[in-house]
Amino acid sequence: GSGWGLSHFLYQIRKEYFFKNHREPEYIIYVFLYEHFNRLGRFKISPLFRDFQPEYKIKNNTLYEIKPKLIDYTAFAFTVQMHRKKQYKDFPKTIKTYFLETAKEIKKHWKNTKLVILKYPVIEGIYDYDSSSMWQELKNEGIIVLDAAEYAGEKILEPEYKIDGFHPSAEAWDLILPGLISEL
């Protein structure tokens, strides 16, 4: 399904209807785009209020949802989305906390489902998230971490394989899927 990033993913997973409306899959694959980190510090509401991306705060390695105030909804009427800018000082810890919390929520309902993080390649100079040990720490916690570039090669960094500089194009998926299916 579609989503807006890590906080939206966690929000969807925490909702009971998600599990009631889907059969237990073998895998839930999250395509990690480095832009998702930028999206953590804001509320977002879709048109007609059909979906919501909360903001979370980390306390004792647990994520707690921040409830939007009336002004957040009022501002939505004029600006379509309300941004709350925050500086996250510890990128690896923040990302790791979101994924661990999401995996824990999945296991509450579906004990056999595996969370897979498919890292989409970084555009140079934005984030150096691959230098972090967080990916190995997530693997140690039972989360499968895969790199899309390993299945698609260097070709995937070319502009025609990204829709908008971040999101994979259909051509990118044609390169990624055979290796991903083989791996899983």
C-alpha positions as a printed Julia matrix, in Angstrom:
184×3 Matrix{Float64}:
   0.0     0.0     0.0
   0.99    3.59   -0.23
   2.21    5.69    2.64
   4.0     8.87    3.65
   6.85    7.47    5.67
   7.81    5.89    8.97
   5.29    7.63   11.23
   2.43    6.93    8.83
   3.5     3.29    8.58
   3.56    2.92   12.37
   0.21    4.69   12.64
  -1.35    2.27   10.13
   0.15   -0.77   11.88
  -1.14    0.4    15.28
  -4.72    0.54   13.99
  -6.68   -2.66   14.62
  -8.52   -2.39   11.29
  -5.24   -2.95    9.47
  -5.04   -6.47   10.86
  -8.76   -7.17   10.55
  -8.82   -6.2     6.87
  -5.79   -8.2     5.76
  -4.78  -11.84    5.98
  -1.46  -12.57    7.62
   1.27  -12.17    5.0
   4.63  -13.87    5.06
   6.37  -10.49    4.66
   5.61   -6.82    5.04
   8.09   -4.94    2.87
   8.82   -1.33    3.71
  10.62    0.61    0.98
  12.9     2.95    2.91
  13.57    6.22    1.14
  16.02    8.54    2.88
  13.47   11.35    2.44
  11.27    9.57    5.01
  13.48   10.91    7.78
  12.56   14.49    6.8
   8.87   13.63    7.1
   8.98   12.56   10.74
   8.53   16.0    12.27
   5.13   16.95   10.9
   1.49   16.11   10.97
  -0.12   15.35    7.64
  -3.77   14.82    6.85
  -5.02   13.63    3.49
  -7.89   15.34    1.66
 -11.28   14.62    3.25
  -9.46   13.49    6.43
  -9.29    9.87    5.24
  -5.83    9.31    6.57
  -3.48   10.83    9.07
   0.23   10.89    9.78
   0.92   11.67   13.41
   3.99   13.09   14.98
   5.71   10.97   17.63
   8.15   11.69   20.42
  10.69    9.18   21.65
  10.81    8.53   25.37
  12.67    5.55   26.87
  13.1     4.02   23.38
   9.32    3.98   22.86
   7.31    6.16   20.48
   4.39    8.12   21.87
   1.91    9.76   19.55
   1.55   13.52   19.89
  -2.09   14.5    19.53
  -2.63   17.43   17.17
  -4.2    20.54   18.61
  -7.21   22.33   17.16
  -4.87   24.77   15.44
  -3.33   21.87   13.49
  -6.72   21.0    12.02
  -7.64   24.63   11.46
  -4.38   25.27    9.65
  -5.11   22.24    7.47
  -8.14   24.0     6.0
  -5.85   26.68    4.63
  -2.6    24.9     3.9
  -3.56   21.26    3.15
  -0.93   20.01    5.57
   0.53   21.24    8.82
   4.29   21.03    9.22
   6.0    20.92   12.55
   9.71   21.23   11.95
  11.98   19.44   14.35
  15.65   18.66   14.3
  16.4    15.02   15.01
  19.91   14.88   16.37
  20.31   11.14   16.29
  19.28    9.85   12.88
  20.23    6.18   13.47
  18.52    5.97   16.87
  15.36    7.61   15.53
  15.09    5.35   12.48
  15.91    2.25   14.53
  13.27    3.12   17.15
  10.56    3.49   14.48
  11.36    0.15   12.89
  11.66   -1.73   16.18
   8.36   -0.3    17.4
   6.65   -1.2    14.12
   8.05   -4.76   14.18
   6.81   -5.15   17.78
   3.3    -4.02   16.75
   3.25   -6.46   13.82
   4.28   -9.38   16.07
   1.4    -8.65   18.46
  -1.02   -9.66   15.7
   0.92  -11.75   13.21
   3.6   -13.86   14.88
   4.92  -15.36   11.63
   5.09  -12.2     9.53
   8.58  -10.86    8.86
   9.31   -7.15    8.46
  11.56   -6.43    5.48
  13.24   -3.07    4.99
  14.21   -2.51    1.37
  16.65    0.4     1.3
  16.37    2.45   -1.85
  19.68    4.05   -2.96
  20.76    7.38   -1.57
  21.34   10.38   -3.79
  24.86   11.47   -2.94
  25.23   14.18   -0.35
  21.85   13.81    1.34
  22.34   11.26    4.11
  25.03    8.76    4.8
  22.72    6.29    6.5
  24.64    3.28    5.27
  27.62    4.1     7.47
  25.52    3.44   10.54
  25.51    0.2    12.49
  21.74    0.59   12.92
  21.04   -1.73    9.98
  23.02   -4.53   11.61
  21.28   -3.84   14.93
  17.9    -4.15   13.19
  19.01   -7.44   11.61
  20.04   -8.66   15.06
  16.45   -7.96   16.18
  15.06  -10.23   13.42
  14.22   -7.57   10.83
  15.33   -8.38    7.29
  17.3    -5.48    5.77
  17.96   -5.57    2.03
  19.51   -3.11   -0.41
  17.66   -2.46   -3.68
  20.93   -1.57   -5.42
  22.22   -5.12   -4.86
  19.38   -6.43   -7.03
  19.34   -3.65   -9.61
  22.99   -2.64   -9.82
  24.41    0.84  -10.32
  21.9     1.46  -13.09
  19.27    2.18  -10.45
  20.97    5.5    -9.62
  20.19    6.86  -13.1
  17.36    9.44  -13.26
  14.95    7.27  -15.27
  14.77    4.84  -12.36
  13.41    7.46   -9.97
  10.1     9.18  -10.47
  10.95   12.35   -8.58
  14.46   11.85   -7.29
  13.2     9.68   -4.43
  10.54    7.15   -5.46
  11.31    4.08   -7.6
   9.87    4.08  -11.11
   8.18    1.08  -12.72
  11.46    0.43  -14.56
  13.29    0.33  -11.23
  10.88   -2.3    -9.92
  11.49   -4.37  -13.06
  15.18   -4.42  -12.05
  14.61   -5.01   -8.31
  11.83   -7.61   -8.16
  13.55  -10.7    -9.61
  16.38  -10.48   -7.05
  14.05   -9.57   -4.22
  11.78  -12.53   -4.92
  14.76  -14.83   -5.17
  16.15  -13.52   -1.85
  12.91  -13.93    0.06
